[in-house]
Amino acid sequence: MLNFPRWKIWLTIGVCVAGVLLSLPSLFSRKAMDSLPSWIPHNQVHLGLDLQGGSYLLLQIDMETVIKERLETLLDQVRTSLRTGDIGYVDLVAEQRSVRFQVRDPQQVERAVDLVDDLATMVGGQGGLGAALGGAAGGRPDLVVTTEAGSRVVMTLSEQALEERSSQAVAQSIEIVRRRIDETGINEPSIARQGANRILVQLPGVDDPDRIKRLLGKTAKMTFRLLHPTQEVTGGRVPPGTELLDSAERDRRSGIPQKYLVRKRVEVDGASLSNASAGNNTQSGQWVVNFEFDSVGAQKFANVTKANVGRPFAIVLDNKVISAPVIREPILGGRGQISGSFTVQDANDLAVLLRAGALPAPLTIVEERTVGPDLGADAIQAGIWACLIGAVLVVAYMVASYGLFGIIANIVLFFNMILIFGILSVLQATLTLPGIAGLVLTLGMAVDANVLINERIREEYRKGRSPFASMEAGFDRALSAIIDGNLTTLITMVLLYGFGAGPVRGFAVTVSIGILTTLFCGVMLSELLMVTWLRRSRATTLPV
C-alpha cells in the first residue's frame, strides 16, 4: 500500500497543478482574463442569479393559439380538397378541437371521408393519420374522422396529437428563447422546461429586464402579403380573402393606428429569412432593418415583386403592419429593407427577433422576480464568511487533534477546494447560494476521510506496531469506509439531481464534484504526503 510507483506520484502532482491553473481564472475579472495569452485557461465559474442579481421569468405558452393555428390550416386544406373533388358542402367551420362540414349530397359522404382521410395522411405531419368512417383513425390515432347525422363529417384532434403538439411547441419555444437571449450577449442564461407548457428563464447580471421581456413577449411571426387594391371597407364588411390590420405606428395627431386592408394569403413567409441586421439608411438617415431570404424565399420574393410592380406590399409582424412600401421594381437578389420610425434599439431588437425565428405561440409572463446586485453581494459575503469560519474551525480542530498529520490533512483540504473550483471552471458552472452551501458541506465531508485514516493509524500504533506498519494498516482499513461513505452520499446526490430542479440541482452538482475530489485527495494525496514525510524523516514515533 505504501509503495508509490513513479507514475502515481506524477499523476497526483499533475492533477493538483492542473487544479491550481484551472481555478485561477475565477479569481480575476473577465476583462483581465481577455488580456492574457490564449494558452492560459480562460474558463471561469459564473455567479448565479441569486449572487450577482438579475431576472427570473416564468413563461407560459398559449397552447390554445397552437391548436387554433392547426385547425385553421386544416380548415383551408379541407376547403381546397373538397373543391378539387367537386363535392358540395356547407357549414365548414373550426370549433373547439375539430373541423366540421356538412356534405350536401348524402351519396358523396363516403367519398368526402376518403378525401379527408387522404388529406389527413398528407398534411398531418405525423405519419399514419388514417381515418375510418364512424370511428377512430387507423394507425396512430392523431386525427379522428367521424360522421354525425348521416352527412356531417367531423375531424377531431386526438389527445395524443395535442400532447405531441404541446411538447413540440415547448421544445421549439425553448430553442427560440435561447437564440433571442444569446443574441443579446447575456452570459450563462438558464433556460429550462417546467411542467407541461411553461419555460423557466434565469438571466444573471441583466441590467435591462424590460428589454428582455419585450423580446420574449413578441411572437415575431413575420409574413409578406399584398394589400387590397381599393383599401375600402364597405358596409363594415371586409372583402372575402382579406383582413383589416392595424399599423404598428400610431398617427401623431390622433394617436390612432392606420388601418390596412391586407390579403390573407401569405406570399412569402418570414420562416424563409436567413439573416437580418440593423443599419442606417444613408439617404434618409433613419435606422432600418436589412433582411435576406434563403434560396426558396428569394425565388418566391422575386416572383411576387415581378408580378406586382407598382402595388403596395405589406410587411406584417404579429398581425400588425410595420411597413407597406410600394414595389417600384422587381427585387431579384433576395434582399430587402424594412423602414419605419425605428430607434437604434428598436432596429436591433427587430433584427434579433427575425434572426432567432418566430415562436410557435405567444408567451405570457406568469411570474417575475428581480434580484438586485446589492442583495447578491450580501449573499456572496455571507457565503464567504461561512466558508472562512468553517475552514478556520476545521483547520484548528485537525491541528489540535492530530498535530503534524492534522496539518497535512489541512493541506489536502486546501487542494481539495482548489480541485473543486478547477472542475467548476472547466464546466463553466454557475455558482448559486445552494452551491455555496454544497461547498461548506463538502468542507466538512472532506475532512472525514483524513479523520478516519488518522484514527485508524492511531489505533494500530497504540497496539504496538511500527510507524510503517501502522500507517499501512491505517490506510488499508480506512479505505473501504471512506469509499462506502462517499459512495452512498454520491448516490443521494445523483437522485437529487435526477428528481430536483434549479437550486437543488446546483447543490447536487457541487457536492458530487466535492465527493470525487475528496476521494482523490483523501486517498492519493494524503497517502503521498504522509508516506513521503515518513520515508524522509524515518521517524520512530508517529505524531498522532
C-alpha positions as CSV (number, residue, x, y, z in Angstrom):
1,M,0.0,0.0,0.0
2,L,2.9,2.4,0.8
3,N,4.8,1.6,-2.3
4,F,4.1,4.6,-4.6
5,P,5.1,4.0,-8.2
6,R,6.6,7.0,-10.0
7,W,3.7,7.3,-12.4
8,K,1.3,7.6,-9.5
9,I,3.4,10.3,-7.9
10,W,3.5,12.4,-11.1
11,L,-0.2,11.8,-11.7
12,T,-1.1,13.1,-8.3
13,I,1.2,16.1,-8.6
14,G,-0.1,16.8,-12.2
15,V,-3.7,16.7,-11.1
16,C,-3.0,19.2,-8.3
17,V,-1.1,21.6,-10.5
18,A,-3.9,21.4,-13.2
19,G,-6.4,22.2,-10.5
20,V,-4.5,25.3,-9.5
21,L,-4.1,26.5,-13.1
22,L,-7.8,25.9,-13.9
23,S,-9.1,27.6,-10.8
24,L,-7.0,30.7,-11.1
25,P,-9.2,32.4,-13.8
26,S,-12.1,32.5,-11.4
27,L,-10.1,34.9,-9.2
28,F,-9.9,37.6,-12.0
29,S,-12.4,39.6,-13.9
30,R,-13.4,38.6,-17.5
31,K,-11.8,41.8,-18.8
32,A,-8.5,40.9,-17.1
33,M,-8.6,37.4,-18.5
34,D,-9.2,38.6,-22.0
35,S,-5.9,40.5,-21.9
36,L,-3.9,37.3,-21.0
37,P,-2.4,34.9,-23.6
38,S,-4.7,32.4,-25.2
39,W,-2.8,29.3,-23.9
40,I,-3.8,30.3,-20.3
41,P,-7.1,28.7,-19.3
42,H,-9.9,31.3,-19.5
43,N,-12.9,29.3,-18.2
44,Q,-14.4,30.8,-15.1
45,V,-17.1,29.9,-12.6
46,H,-20.1,32.1,-13.2
47,L,-22.2,33.6,-10.5
48,G,-25.9,32.6,-10.4
49,L,-28.9,34.8,-10.3
50,D,-29.0,34.9,-6.5
51,L,-25.4,36.0,-6.3
52,Q,-24.9,38.7,-9.0
53,G,-28.5,39.7,-9.4
54,G,-30.7,39.6,-12.5
55,S,-34.1,38.5,-13.6
56,Y,-36.2,35.4,-13.1
57,L,-39.1,34.8,-15.5
58,L,-41.6,32.0,-15.7
59,L,-43.2,32.0,-19.1
60,Q,-46.3,30.1,-20.2
61,I,-47.1,29.0,-23.8
62,D,-50.6,29.8,-25.1
63,M,-51.5,26.3,-26.3
64,E,-54.9,27.5,-27.5
65,T,-53.2,29.5,-30.2
66,V,-51.2,26.4,-31.3
67,I,-54.4,24.4,-31.6
68,K,-56.2,27.3,-33.4
69,E,-53.5,27.6,-36.0
70,R,-53.5,23.8,-36.6
71,L,-57.3,23.9,-37.1
72,E,-57.1,26.9,-39.4
73,T,-54.5,25.1,-41.5
74,L,-56.7,22.0,-41.6
75,L,-59.7,24.1,-42.5
76,D,-58.0,25.6,-45.6
77,Q,-56.8,22.2,-46.7
78,V,-60.3,20.7,-46.3
79,R,-61.8,23.5,-48.3
80,T,-59.3,23.1,-51.1
81,S,-59.6,19.3,-51.1
82,L,-63.4,19.3,-51.3
83,R,-63.5,21.9,-54.1
84,T,-60.9,19.9,-56.1
85,G,-63.0,16.8,-55.6
86,D,-66.1,18.6,-56.7
87,I,-68.0,17.8,-53.5
88,G,-70.7,20.3,-52.4
89,Y,-70.6,21.3,-48.8
90,V,-71.9,23.8,-46.3
91,D,-71.2,25.0,-42.7
92,L,-67.4,24.4,-42.9
93,V,-66.2,25.6,-39.5
94,A,-63.4,25.1,-37.0
95,E,-64.6,25.0,-33.4
96,Q,-63.1,23.7,-30.2
97,R,-60.7,21.0,-31.3
98,S,-62.3,19.8,-34.5
99,V,-63.2,20.8,-38.1
100,R,-66.8,20.1,-39.3
101,F,-68.7,20.4,-42.5
102,Q,-72.0,19.2,-44.0
103,V,-72.0,17.3,-47.3
104,R,-74.9,18.4,-49.4
105,D,-75.4,15.1,-51.3
106,P,-75.6,12.2,-48.8
107,Q,-74.3,10.0,-51.7
108,Q,-71.0,11.8,-51.6
109,V,-70.3,11.3,-47.8
110,E,-68.1,8.3,-48.2
111,R,-66.1,9.9,-51.0
112,A,-65.7,13.1,-48.8
113,V,-64.4,11.0,-45.9
114,D,-61.9,9.3,-48.3
115,L,-60.6,12.7,-49.4
116,V,-60.4,13.9,-45.8
117,D,-58.6,10.7,-44.9
118,D,-56.0,11.2,-47.7
119,L,-55.6,14.9,-46.7
120,A,-55.0,13.9,-43.0
121,T,-52.3,11.4,-44.1
122,M,-50.7,14.0,-46.3
123,V,-50.7,17.1,-44.1
124,G,-50.9,15.7,-40.6
125,G,-47.1,15.6,-40.3
126,Q,-47.3,12.6,-38.0
127,G,-47.5,9.7,-40.5
128,G,-50.2,7.2,-40.5
129,L,-53.0,9.6,-40.0
130,G,-55.7,7.5,-41.4
131,A,-59.4,7.5,-40.6
132,A,-62.3,5.2,-40.7
133,L,-65.9,6.1,-41.3
134,G,-67.7,6.4,-38.0
135,G,-64.6,5.5,-36.0
136,A,-61.1,6.4,-35.0
137,A,-58.3,6.9,-37.4
138,G,-56.3,3.9,-38.4
139,G,-52.7,3.6,-37.3
140,R,-51.8,6.2,-34.7
141,P,-54.9,8.0,-33.6
142,D,-53.7,11.6,-34.1
143,L,-56.7,12.6,-36.1
144,V,-60.2,11.0,-35.7
145,V,-62.7,11.3,-38.5
146,T,-66.4,10.6,-37.7
147,T,-69.8,11.2,-39.2
148,E,-72.8,12.7,-37.5
149,A,-76.5,12.8,-38.6
150,G,-75.6,10.9,-41.7
151,S,-73.9,13.7,-43.8
152,R,-71.9,15.8,-41.3
153,V,-68.2,15.0,-41.2
154,V,-66.2,15.8,-38.1
155,M,-62.3,15.8,-37.9
156,T,-61.1,15.9,-34.3
157,L,-57.6,16.2,-33.0
158,S,-56.9,13.3,-30.5
159,E,-55.4,13.7,-27.1
160,Q,-52.2,12.1,-28.4
161,A,-51.9,14.7,-31.2
162,L,-52.5,17.5,-28.7
163,E,-49.8,16.2,-26.3
164,E,-47.3,15.9,-29.2
165,R,-48.0,19.4,-30.5
166,S,-47.7,20.8,-27.0
167,S,-44.4,19.0,-26.5
168,Q,-43.1,20.2,-29.9
169,A,-44.3,23.8,-29.2
170,V,-42.4,23.9,-25.8
171,A,-39.2,22.4,-27.3
172,Q,-39.3,24.9,-30.2
173,S,-40.1,27.8,-27.9
174,I,-37.1,27.0,-25.6
175,E,-34.8,26.9,-28.6
176,I,-36.1,30.3,-30.0
177,V,-36.0,31.9,-26.5
178,R,-32.4,30.7,-26.2
179,R,-31.5,32.2,-29.5
180,R,-33.1,35.5,-28.7
181,I,-31.3,35.7,-25.3
182,D,-28.0,34.6,-26.8
183,E,-28.3,37.5,-29.4
184,T,-28.3,40.0,-26.5
185,G,-25.0,38.8,-25.2
186,I,-26.2,37.7,-21.8
187,N,-23.7,35.2,-20.2
188,E,-24.8,31.9,-18.8
189,P,-28.6,32.2,-19.0
190,S,-30.5,29.3,-17.6
191,I,-33.5,28.2,-19.7
192,A,-35.4,25.1,-18.8
193,R,-38.8,23.5,-19.3
194,Q,-41.1,23.5,-16.2
195,G,-44.2,21.4,-16.3
196,A,-46.3,20.8,-19.4
197,N,-46.3,24.2,-21.0
198,R,-44.0,26.5,-19.0
199,I,-40.4,27.7,-19.5
200,L,-38.2,28.9,-16.7
201,V,-35.7,31.7,-17.6
202,Q,-33.0,32.9,-15.3
203,L,-30.8,35.8,-16.5
204,P,-27.9,36.6,-14.2
205,G,-26.5,40.1,-14.4
206,V,-29.3,41.6,-16.6
207,D,-29.5,45.3,-16.1
208,D,-32.4,45.9,-18.5
209,P,-35.1,43.3,-17.8
210,D,-37.8,45.3,-19.6
211,R,-36.0,44.9,-22.9
212,I,-35.7,41.1,-22.4
213,K,-39.4,40.9,-21.6
214,R,-40.2,42.8,-24.8
215,L,-38.1,40.4,-26.8
216,L,-39.6,37.3,-25.3
217,G,-43.2,38.7,-25.3
218,K,-43.3,39.0,-29.1
219,T,-44.2,36.1,-31.2
220,A,-42.2,37.7,-34.1
221,K,-44.2,35.9,-36.8
222,M,-43.5,37.8,-40.0
223,T,-45.3,37.5,-43.3
224,F,-45.1,39.4,-46.6
225,R,-48.6,40.0,-48.2
226,L,-50.2,42.1,-50.8
227,L,-52.6,44.9,-49.9
228,H,-56.1,45.0,-51.4
229,P,-56.2,47.4,-54.3
230,T,-59.1,49.6,-53.1
231,Q,-58.3,49.7,-49.4
232,E,-62.1,50.3,-48.9
233,V,-64.4,48.6,-46.4
234,T,-68.0,48.9,-47.5
235,G,-70.8,48.4,-45.0
236,G,-68.4,47.5,-42.2
237,R,-67.5,44.2,-44.0
238,V,-64.1,43.4,-45.4
239,P,-63.9,41.8,-48.9
240,P,-63.5,38.0,-48.9
241,G,-60.0,36.8,-48.5
242,T,-58.8,39.9,-46.7
243,E,-58.5,41.2,-43.2
244,L,-58.2,44.6,-41.6
245,L,-54.9,45.1,-39.7
246,D,-53.6,47.9,-37.6
247,S,-50.3,49.7,-38.4
248,A,-47.5,49.2,-35.8
249,E,-47.2,53.0,-35.7
250,R,-49.9,55.5,-34.5
251,D,-50.9,58.7,-36.1
252,R,-49.0,61.6,-34.4
253,R,-52.1,63.8,-34.3
254,S,-55.0,61.4,-33.4
255,G,-52.9,58.7,-31.8
256,I,-55.0,56.1,-33.7
257,P,-53.1,53.5,-35.8
258,Q,-53.7,53.5,-39.5
259,K,-55.8,50.6,-40.9
260,Y,-54.6,48.4,-43.8
261,L,-56.8,46.0,-45.8
262,V,-54.4,43.1,-46.3
263,R,-54.9,39.9,-48.2
264,K,-54.9,36.8,-46.0
265,R,-52.8,34.9,-48.5
266,V,-49.1,34.8,-47.4
267,E,-46.9,35.5,-50.4
268,V,-43.6,34.9,-48.6
269,D,-43.3,33.5,-45.0
270,G,-40.8,35.0,-42.6
271,A,-39.5,31.5,-41.9
272,S,-37.6,31.9,-45.2
273,L,-35.5,34.6,-43.8
274,S,-31.8,33.6,-43.4
275,N,-30.4,36.8,-41.9
276,A,-31.4,40.2,-40.6
277,S,-29.4,43.2,-39.3
278,A,-29.9,46.7,-38.2
279,G,-28.4,49.5,-40.4
280,N,-28.6,53.2,-41.1
281,N,-30.1,54.4,-44.4
282,T,-27.6,56.8,-45.9
283,Q,-30.2,58.8,-47.8
284,S,-32.8,59.3,-45.1
285,G,-30.6,59.0,-42.1
286,Q,-33.1,56.7,-40.4
287,W,-32.5,53.3,-38.9
288,V,-33.7,50.4,-40.9
289,V,-33.6,46.6,-40.7
290,N,-32.0,44.8,-43.7
291,F,-33.1,41.2,-44.3
292,E,-32.1,38.4,-46.6
293,F,-34.0,35.4,-47.8
294,D,-32.8,31.8,-48.3
295,S,-32.9,30.4,-51.8
296,V,-36.5,29.3,-51.6
297,G,-37.7,32.6,-50.1
298,A,-35.6,34.6,-52.6
299,Q,-37.3,32.9,-55.5
300,K,-40.8,33.5,-54.1
301,F,-39.9,37.1,-53.3
302,A,-38.6,37.7,-56.8
303,N,-41.8,36.1,-58.4
304,V,-44.1,38.3,-56.3
305,T,-42.3,41.5,-56.9
306,K,-42.1,40.8,-60.7
307,A,-45.8,40.3,-60.9
308,N,-46.8,43.2,-58.7
309,V,-44.7,46.2,-59.7
310,G,-46.4,49.4,-58.6
311,R,-48.5,47.7,-55.9
312,P,-48.1,48.1,-52.1
313,F,-46.5,45.2,-50.3
314,A,-47.3,44.8,-46.6
315,I,-44.7,43.5,-44.1
316,V,-46.7,42.1,-41.3
317,L,-45.3,41.3,-37.9
318,D,-47.5,39.7,-35.3
319,N,-50.7,40.9,-37.1
320,K,-49.5,44.5,-37.3
321,V,-48.3,46.2,-40.5
322,I,-44.8,47.5,-39.7
323,S,-44.2,48.7,-43.3
324,A,-46.2,48.9,-46.6
325,P,-43.8,50.0,-49.3
326,V,-44.7,50.2,-53.0
327,I,-42.9,47.7,-55.2
328,R,-41.1,50.0,-57.6
329,E,-39.1,47.3,-59.5
330,P,-38.6,43.5,-59.3
331,I,-36.3,42.5,-56.3
332,L,-34.3,39.6,-57.6
333,G,-31.4,39.4,-55.1
334,G,-33.5,38.0,-52.2
335,R,-32.7,41.1,-50.1
336,G,-34.9,43.9,-48.8
337,Q,-35.2,46.6,-46.2
338,I,-37.8,47.4,-43.5
339,S,-38.1,51.1,-42.8
340,G,-40.1,52.9,-40.1
341,S,-39.6,55.2,-37.1
342,F,-37.0,53.0,-35.6
343,T,-34.6,53.9,-32.9
344,V,-31.2,52.2,-32.7
345,Q,-32.5,49.7,-30.1
346,D,-35.8,49.2,-32.0
347,A,-33.9,48.2,-35.2
348,N,-31.5,46.0,-33.3
349,D,-34.3,44.3,-31.3
350,L,-36.3,43.6,-34.5
351,A,-33.2,42.2,-36.2
352,V,-32.7,39.9,-33.2
353,L,-36.3,38.7,-33.4
354,L,-36.1,38.0,-37.1
355,R,-32.7,36.1,-36.8
356,A,-34.0,34.0,-33.9
357,G,-37.2,33.0,-35.7
358,A,-40.9,33.1,-34.7
359,L,-42.3,31.5,-31.7
360,P,-45.0,28.8,-32.4
361,A,-47.3,30.6,-29.9
362,P,-47.4,33.7,-27.7
363,L,-45.6,33.6,-24.4
364,T,-47.0,35.2,-21.3
365,I,-45.1,36.0,-18.1
366,V,-46.8,34.3,-15.2
367,E,-44.1,35.0,-12.6
368,E,-41.4,37.6,-12.4
369,R,-38.7,38.3,-9.9
370,T,-35.8,40.7,-9.9
371,V,-32.7,40.2,-7.7
372,G,-30.7,43.3,-7.2
373,P,-26.9,43.2,-7.2
374,D,-26.7,44.5,-3.6
375,L,-28.7,41.5,-2.4
376,G,-26.4,39.2,-4.4
377,A,-23.3,40.9,-3.0
378,D,-24.7,40.3,0.6
379,A,-25.2,36.7,-0.3
380,I,-21.7,36.3,-1.6
381,Q,-20.3,38.0,1.5
382,A,-22.3,35.7,3.8
383,G,-21.2,32.7,1.8
384,I,-17.6,33.7,2.0
385,W,-17.8,34.2,5.8
386,A,-19.5,30.9,6.2
387,C,-16.7,29.1,4.2
388,L,-14.0,31.0,6.1
389,I,-15.4,30.3,9.5
390,G,-16.0,26.7,8.7
391,A,-12.4,26.4,7.3
392,V,-10.8,28.0,10.3
393,L,-12.7,25.7,12.7
394,V,-11.9,22.6,10.7
395,V,-8.2,23.6,10.4
396,A,-7.9,24.4,14.1
397,Y,-9.6,21.1,15.1
398,M,-7.4,19.0,12.9
399,V,-4.2,20.6,14.1
400,A,-5.3,20.3,17.8
401,S,-6.3,16.6,17.3
402,Y,-3.6,15.2,15.1
403,G,-0.7,17.6,15.1
404,L,1.5,17.2,12.1
405,F,-0.9,14.8,10.4
406,G,-3.6,17.4,11.0
407,I,-1.5,20.0,9.2
408,I,-1.1,17.5,6.3
409,A,-4.9,17.0,6.3
410,N,-5.4,20.8,6.1
411,I,-3.0,20.9,3.1
412,V,-5.1,18.2,1.5
413,L,-8.3,20.1,2.3
414,F,-6.8,23.2,0.5
415,F,-6.1,21.2,-2.6
416,N,-9.5,19.6,-2.4
417,M,-11.2,23.0,-2.6
418,I,-8.8,24.1,-5.4
419,L,-9.8,21.0,-7.5
420,I,-13.5,21.6,-6.9
421,F,-13.1,25.2,-8.3
422,G,-11.0,23.9,-11.1
423,I,-13.6,21.4,-12.2
424,L,-16.4,24.0,-11.9
425,S,-14.3,26.4,-14.0
426,V,-13.8,23.7,-16.8
427,L,-17.5,23.1,-16.8
428,Q,-18.2,26.8,-16.7
429,A,-20.7,26.0,-14.0
430,T,-22.9,28.6,-12.4
431,L,-22.4,29.0,-8.7
432,T,-25.5,29.8,-6.6
433,L,-26.3,30.0,-2.9
434,P,-27.2,26.3,-2.8
435,G,-23.8,25.7,-4.5
436,I,-22.1,27.6,-1.7
437,A,-24.0,25.5,0.8
438,G,-22.7,22.5,-1.0
439,L,-19.1,23.8,-0.7
440,V,-19.5,24.3,3.0
441,L,-20.9,20.8,3.3
442,T,-18.0,19.4,1.2
443,L,-15.6,21.2,3.5
444,G,-16.8,19.1,6.4
445,M,-17.1,15.9,4.5
446,A,-13.6,16.2,3.0
447,V,-12.1,16.0,6.5
448,D,-13.9,12.8,7.3
449,A,-11.5,10.8,5.1
450,N,-8.5,12.2,7.0
451,V,-10.2,11.7,10.3
452,L,-10.8,8.0,9.5
453,I,-7.2,7.5,8.3
454,N,-5.7,9.2,11.3
455,E,-7.9,7.4,13.8
456,R,-7.0,4.0,12.2
457,I,-3.3,4.9,12.2
458,R,-3.5,5.9,15.9
459,E,-5.4,2.7,16.8
460,E,-2.8,0.5,15.1
461,Y,0.1,2.5,16.5
462,R,-1.2,2.1,20.1
463,K,-1.3,-1.7,19.5
464,G,2.5,-1.6,19.3
465,R,3.0,-1.7,15.5
466,S,5.9,0.2,13.9
467,P,5.2,3.5,12.2
468,F,5.3,2.0,8.7
469,A,3.1,-0.9,9.7
470,S,0.6,1.4,11.5
471,M,0.4,3.7,8.5
472,E,-0.1,0.9,6.0
473,A,-2.8,-0.8,8.2
474,G,-4.5,2.6,8.8
475,F,-4.8,3.3,5.1
476,D,-5.9,-0.2,4.2
477,R,-8.6,-0.4,6.8
478,A,-9.9,3.2,6.3
479,L,-10.2,2.8,2.5
480,S,-13.4,0.7,2.5
481,A,-15.1,3.0,5.0
482,I,-14.1,6.1,3.0
483,I,-15.4,4.7,-0.3
484,D,-18.7,3.4,1.3
485,G,-19.5,6.7,3.0
486,N,-18.8,8.8,-0.1
487,L,-20.5,6.4,-2.5
488,T,-23.8,6.4,-0.5
489,T,-23.7,10.3,-0.5
490,L,-22.9,10.3,-4.2
491,I,-26.0,8.1,-4.9
492,T,-28.1,10.5,-2.9
493,M,-26.8,13.5,-4.9
494,V,-27.5,11.7,-8.2
495,L,-31.1,11.2,-7.1
496,L,-31.4,14.8,-6.1
497,Y,-30.1,15.9,-9.5
498,G,-32.4,13.5,-11.3
499,F,-35.6,14.4,-9.5
500,G,-34.8,18.0,-8.5
501,A,-34.7,21.2,-10.4
502,G,-32.9,24.6,-10.3
503,P,-31.2,25.2,-7.0
504,V,-31.4,21.6,-5.9
505,R,-29.5,20.5,-9.0
506,G,-26.8,23.1,-8.3
507,F,-26.4,21.8,-4.8
508,A,-26.2,18.2,-6.0
509,V,-23.6,19.0,-8.7
510,T,-21.3,20.9,-6.3
511,V,-21.5,18.1,-3.6
512,S,-21.0,15.4,-6.3
513,I,-17.8,17.1,-7.6
514,G,-16.7,17.5,-4.0
515,I,-17.2,13.8,-3.3
516,L,-15.0,12.9,-6.3
517,T,-12.2,15.3,-5.3
518,T,-12.4,14.1,-1.7
519,L,-11.9,10.5,-2.8
520,F,-8.8,11.6,-4.8
521,C,-7.3,13.9,-2.2
522,G,-8.3,11.9,0.9
523,V,-6.7,8.7,-0.5
524,M,-4.0,9.5,-3.0
525,L,-2.8,13.0,-2.0
526,S,-2.9,12.2,1.8
527,E,-1.1,9.0,1.3
528,L,1.6,10.6,-0.9
529,L,2.3,13.4,1.6
530,M,2.3,11.2,4.7
531,V,4.4,8.4,3.2
532,T,6.9,11.0,1.8
533,W,7.2,12.5,5.3
534,L,7.7,9.1,6.9
535,R,10.3,7.9,4.4
536,R,12.3,11.1,4.6
537,S,12.2,11.6,8.4
538,R,12.5,7.8,9.2
539,A,10.5,8.6,12.3
540,T,10.4,6.0,15.1
541,T,7.2,7.5,16.5
542,L,4.1,8.9,14.9
543,P,2.6,12.4,15.8
544,V,-0.9,11.1,16.4
